[in-house]
Every structure is written in C-alpha cells, then in structure tokens.
Amino acid sequence: MPERDDTDNDRTDRDLLDVQTLPILGLSLRSILAVAIGGALGSVARYLLGATHTIAPGHLPWVTLTVNLSGSFLIGCILPLTDRFAGTLPNARSFLVVGVLGGWTTYSTFAVDTTLLLHHGAYATCALYVVITLVGGLALVVIGHAMGKRLAAP
C-alpha cells in the first residue's frame, strides 16, 4: 500500500483500517491488531501450559523446551505458507508468526531456566537443555521450512 500524504486526512472515502498508522514502517492498524491479538493468544497458551505443569528445581524445563521447539518447527513451516497466500491473507504472517508464535515462544524464559539450572548446580542438565534448545530449534526450523515449502507448492 502506498504511503498516504497527510493532506488527504479530510477524505471521507478511506477505510480507517487501511490507513497506515506508522507510514515510515508501513504498518497498518490491521497488522498491529493481528500481532496484538495473536500475541495475546500465544502468550496465554504458553502461560496456561506452564502454570499447569510445574518443574522441580534442577530438572529439565521441558515445558519451555517443548514450547520453543514446537514454535521453531511451526515458524519454519508457516513462513512459506504465508508467503504463498500473502495476497489472499495479507496479515497471516503478522498474526501467526509474529503474534501467536512470537507470544508462544520465549527466549527470556529459556535464559531464566538456564540460569536457574546453573544456580542449582544442574550443570549436565543445563548443558543438555542449551544444546537441545539451540540445535533442536535450528533443525526444526529447517525441517518445518522444508515441509512448509512442500505444502505451499502450487
């Protein structure tokens, strides 16, 4: 969508949802709402999963691991699909990838969990957690992306 000039603020035929709120960044109200709603859904889902499954100190934080690995796979898978359907569903990437999966995955909790494992002297568990998260996350993005490309192929 082209940038709008401030001189056309008096036009009444514009759809306010199509007006760019930050023209320099090219963001529309729809894309911001897509990210906000998606982020709320992803964050609440992650919160509910974590709240219903407690992890004892020094044990593998499998909830965060599961969340981050599943999010890595899904982001890889969804990116080619959102590219394929960008014309039909222009805010799908904002909603699904940035919003839902951005809210679902959590680097900060990974960092806190890693620090807590070190604090509790669970060095082997900490090393395993870091390696599985980093290597597994990267591998799952690649695998998900390959699957997404196959699904998005015409």
Wavefront OBJ file of the C-alpha trace (Angstrom):
o trace
v 0.000 0.000 0.000
v 1.481 3.379 -0.929
v 2.189 5.938 1.740
v -0.587 8.423 2.281
v 0.024 12.118 2.360
v -1.223 13.979 5.440
v -3.123 16.321 3.090
v -5.719 13.631 2.386
v -6.833 13.477 6.042
v -10.103 15.154 5.080
v -11.081 12.418 2.624
v -14.157 10.536 3.760
v -13.870 7.585 1.368
v -10.916 5.999 3.172
v -11.243 2.826 5.192
v -9.614 3.715 8.511
v -8.366 0.145 8.884
v -6.284 0.611 5.728
v -4.664 3.851 6.856
v -1.049 3.366 7.809
v -0.523 4.426 11.377
v 3.263 4.485 11.010
v 3.911 5.258 7.318
v 7.688 5.086 7.691
v 7.410 1.463 8.808
v 4.476 0.617 6.554
v 2.352 -0.658 9.434
v -1.418 -0.605 9.249
v -3.895 -0.828 12.076
v -4.854 -4.287 10.790
v -1.284 -5.589 11.023
v -0.846 -4.135 14.501
v -4.117 -5.722 15.631
v -3.096 -9.043 14.060
v 0.158 -9.036 16.050
v -1.555 -7.920 19.259
v -4.363 -10.483 19.132
v -2.033 -13.273 18.025
v 0.499 -12.366 20.688
v -2.178 -12.420 23.366
v -3.339 -15.878 22.265
v 0.190 -17.308 22.108
v 1.224 -15.815 25.438
v -1.887 -17.017 27.233
v -1.473 -20.525 25.789
v 2.160 -20.640 26.970
v 1.183 -19.273 30.385
v -1.554 -21.893 30.822
v 0.799 -24.717 29.839
v 3.484 -23.506 32.237
v 1.004 -22.879 35.049
v -0.408 -26.402 34.862
v 2.967 -28.185 34.685
v 5.451 -27.247 37.368
v 9.094 -28.231 37.066
v 11.142 -29.086 40.142
v 14.308 -27.005 40.631
v 17.288 -28.524 38.842
v 15.150 -30.604 36.469
v 14.922 -30.190 32.715
v 12.487 -27.348 31.965
v 10.582 -29.447 29.468
v 7.663 -27.024 29.188
v 9.831 -24.201 27.878
v 11.771 -26.673 25.754
v 8.561 -28.036 24.227
v 7.198 -24.556 23.612
v 10.365 -23.289 21.952
v 10.932 -26.398 19.827
v 7.317 -26.576 18.671
v 7.397 -22.859 17.916
v 10.605 -23.243 15.894
v 9.054 -26.014 13.815
v 5.803 -24.124 13.275
v 7.537 -20.869 12.353
v 9.625 -22.722 9.776
v 6.532 -24.434 8.406
v 4.277 -21.386 8.348
v 6.687 -18.919 6.702
v 6.438 -20.455 3.195
v 2.679 -20.791 3.584
v 2.258 -17.132 4.493
v 4.415 -16.181 1.502
v 2.224 -18.291 -0.785
v -1.036 -16.818 0.496
v 0.137 -13.248 1.213
v -2.172 -11.844 -1.458
v -5.222 -13.604 -0.061
v -4.352 -13.353 3.638
v -2.107 -10.287 3.958
v -1.959 -10.316 7.763
v -1.483 -14.068 8.214
v 2.250 -13.742 8.910
v 1.706 -10.882 11.357
v -0.960 -12.862 13.195
v 0.564 -16.362 13.144
v 4.333 -15.895 13.118
v 4.909 -12.583 14.872
v 1.811 -12.723 17.065
v 0.802 -16.274 18.033
v 4.193 -17.945 17.742
v 6.068 -14.886 18.962
v 3.897 -14.989 22.082
v 4.154 -18.776 22.313
v 7.952 -18.991 22.154
v 10.137 -17.402 24.776
v 13.837 -16.682 24.754
v 13.676 -14.886 28.088
v 12.239 -17.909 29.903
v 14.897 -20.078 28.251
v 17.538 -17.678 29.637
v 15.992 -17.725 33.131
v 15.642 -21.530 33.106
v 19.285 -21.871 32.052
v 20.396 -19.531 34.837
v 18.308 -21.421 37.406
v 19.776 -24.766 36.333
v 23.270 -23.329 36.843
v 22.227 -21.854 40.187
v 21.003 -25.275 41.352
v 24.214 -26.962 40.202
v 22.488 -28.988 37.470
v 25.347 -28.462 35.028
v 24.768 -31.532 32.861
v 21.036 -30.814 32.626
v 21.828 -27.188 31.810
v 24.230 -28.147 29.019
v 21.719 -30.640 27.615
v 18.954 -28.033 27.757
v 21.017 -25.395 25.959
v 22.185 -27.799 23.245
v 18.740 -29.291 22.645
v 17.144 -25.835 22.529
v 19.667 -24.298 20.160
v 20.448 -27.234 17.878
v 16.927 -28.626 18.028
v 15.361 -25.229 17.365
v 17.555 -24.591 14.340
v 16.995 -28.100 12.980
v 13.238 -27.849 13.471
v 13.055 -24.514 11.656
v 14.844 -26.104 8.696
v 12.634 -29.220 8.779
v 9.484 -27.149 9.204
v 10.506 -24.859 6.366
v 11.046 -27.821 4.025
v 7.614 -29.179 4.935
v 6.017 -25.753 4.563
v 7.542 -25.334 1.097
v 6.046 -28.665 0.052
v 2.644 -27.692 1.399
v 2.825 -24.267 -0.263
v 3.839 -25.623 -3.660
v 1.180 -24.981 -6.304
l 1 2 3 4 5 6 7 8 9 10 11 12 13 14 15 16 17 18 19 20 21 22 23 24 25 26 27 28 29 30 31 32 33 34 35 36 37 38 39 40 41 42 43 44 45 46 47 48 49 50 51 52 53 54 55 56 57 58 59 60 61 62 63 64 65 66 67 68 69 70 71 72 73 74 75 76 77 78 79 80 81 82 83 84 85 86 87 88 89 90 91 92 93 94 95 96 97 98 99 100 101 102 103 104 105 106 107 108 109 110 111 112 113 114 115 116 117 118 119 120 121 122 123 124 125 126 127 128 129 130 131 132 133 134 135 136 137 138 139 140 141 142 143 144 145 146 147 148 149 150 151 152 153 154
